[in-house]
């Protein structure tokens, strides 16, 4: 772990050096460096909030949970890359702003789907444990919706248990699926993706297929995970 932290420090230092040496007009290079600083600050803040939630130092509401999605996944995976490409291409400020908004929505939708996959998809599909989020007591949008449903009484005694076994996790998935919480999260994703589609009217036409390809991938992942949700709903 210590080696990984040191490697990350070196990578960040090198990244700053590479950006500072890009052959661009000074103003655009400065915008890139400012974006890099903002990305690191926002992402670190999101990670800190996520850690605090995981340790039980604070119990987030839905808006706080969504803010963490935007601060982490959305910022470094969508907002920053889209803005960086726009800056490198010399796009107008209004285009950069519009892409940032689209990236925020895309990143949030992506993370919401990923949280559903982490609970309902088989481990061999997602390449990681599908019990770990339940075992760690991760407060995702799925859980925050479920806590207000009657089925939560069946989930709560086992949520966050370090000794949670696969059989109990299967029963928890069934209760979560039947609660309608996953459907509520899916509706949030669809709303965000529809807003991204609407935002393309404010962007150059050349960017429409780019954003369309990404929203299409997120929609496909949502459709896939909802199949697993339905399977869990009727599992006996």
Secondary structure, DSSP 8 states (H G I E B T S, - for coil): -HHHHHHHHHHHHHHHHHHHT--S-HHHHHHHHHHHHHHHHHHHHHHHHHHHHHTTS----HHHHHHHHIIIIIIIIIIHHHHHHHHHTT--HHHHHHHHHHHHHHHHHHHHHHHHHHHHS-HHHHTS-SSHHHHHT---HHHHHHTTSTTHHHHHTTTT-TT--HHHHHHHHHHHHHHTHHHHHHHHHHHHHHHHHHHGGGS-HHHHHHHHHHHHHHHHHHHHHHHHHHHHHT--
